[in-house]
Amino acid sequence: MAWIVLRNWHFHVYVVELDPAVRSERRVLSQNPKSDPTKPCVYVGETGTTPEKRFEQHKKGIKAGRKYVTRFGIRLMPELYQHLNPMTEAAALEMETKLAMDLRQDGYTVTGGH
């Protein structure tokens, strides 16, 4: 039974640094009215695969929604998420939102974090 519980712990949250040019997107500006221009622009997401594989998918335009990572993605920022992973799907969905809110509150320009 333990293996059933453990195999569900393969979900991750991740953060991608975005080119500051993403700030020119109207939607990004409206979602981050109090962002600090000295802090990075980031995308926060969650995945059932590894953050590295998901970043590759984003860059190829696979399941890429608004395509902020496809167009503006620079690199993963494991220093902001590595300590949180892995987790269950439910935990990842909750943590994605919380992490995005926390980063936005700290002055980051944040996209994603549904």
C-alpha positions in Angstrom: 0.0 0.0 0.0 2.9 2.4 0.7 4.0 2.3 -2.9 0.6 3.6 -4.0 0.9 6.6 -1.7 4.5 7.3 -2.7 4.0 7.1 -6.4 1.5 10.0 -6.2 4.4 12.2 -4.9 5.7 13.0 -8.4 4.2 16.5 -8.8 6.3 19.7 -8.7 6.0 23.4 -8.6 8.5 25.4 -10.6 9.5 28.9 -11.3 10.9 30.2 -14.6 12.7 33.5 -14.9 11.3 35.6 -17.7 12.9 38.3 -19.8 11.9 41.7 -18.3 10.3 42.5 -21.7 7.3 40.5 -20.5 6.4 43.6 -18.5 5.2 45.2 -21.7 2.3 42.8 -21.9 -0.9 44.5 -20.8 -2.2 41.5 -18.9 1.1 41.1 -17.0 1.1 44.8 -16.0 -2.5 44.6 -14.8 -1.8 41.6 -12.6 1.3 43.1 -11.0 0.6 46.8 -10.2 3.0 46.9 -7.3 5.9 44.9 -8.8 9.5 46.0 -8.0 11.3 46.6 -11.3 14.6 45.5 -9.7 13.2 42.0 -9.0 12.9 39.3 -11.7 9.8 38.6 -13.8 8.8 35.0 -13.2 6.3 32.3 -14.3 5.0 29.9 -11.6 3.6 26.5 -12.6 3.0 23.0 -11.5 3.6 19.7 -13.3 3.4 16.0 -13.0 6.8 15.7 -14.7 10.1 17.2 -13.8 10.5 21.0 -13.9 13.3 20.6 -16.4 11.1 18.5 -18.8 8.2 21.0 -18.4 10.5 23.9 -19.1 11.6 22.2 -22.4 7.9 21.6 -23.3 7.1 25.3 -22.7 10.0 26.4 -24.9 8.7 24.2 -27.7 5.2 25.6 -27.2 3.7 22.4 -25.8 0.7 23.0 -23.5 1.9 26.6 -23.3 -1.2 28.6 -22.7 -0.4 32.3 -23.1 3.1 31.4 -24.2 4.9 33.7 -21.8 7.5 31.0 -21.1 7.8 30.1 -24.8 8.5 33.8 -25.7 10.2 35.1 -22.6 11.5 32.1 -20.6 15.2 32.3 -19.7 15.9 29.7 -17.1 14.5 27.7 -14.2 15.0 29.2 -10.8 15.3 26.2 -8.5 16.4 28.3 -5.6 12.7 29.4 -5.4 11.0 26.0 -5.5 13.4 23.1 -5.1 12.9 22.8 -1.3 9.1 22.4 -1.9 9.2 19.3 -4.2 8.0 16.6 -4.7 4.4 16.6 -3.6 1.0 15.2 -4.4 -1.1 16.7 -7.2 -3.5 18.4 -4.8 -0.6 19.9 -2.8 1.1 21.1 -6.1 -2.1 22.8 -7.2 -2.4 24.6 -3.9 1.3 25.4 -3.7 1.4 26.9 -7.2 -1.1 29.5 -6.2 0.5 30.2 -2.8 4.0 30.5 -4.3 2.8 32.9 -7.0 1.0 35.1 -4.3 4.1 35.1 -2.1 6.4 36.1 -4.9 4.1 38.8 -6.1 3.8 40.1 -2.5 7.7 40.2 -2.4 7.7 42.4 -5.5 8.3 39.9 -8.3 6.4 40.4 -11.5 4.4 37.1 -11.7 2.6 35.2 -14.4 1.0 31.8 -14.0 0.1 30.6 -10.6 -3.4 29.7 -11.5 
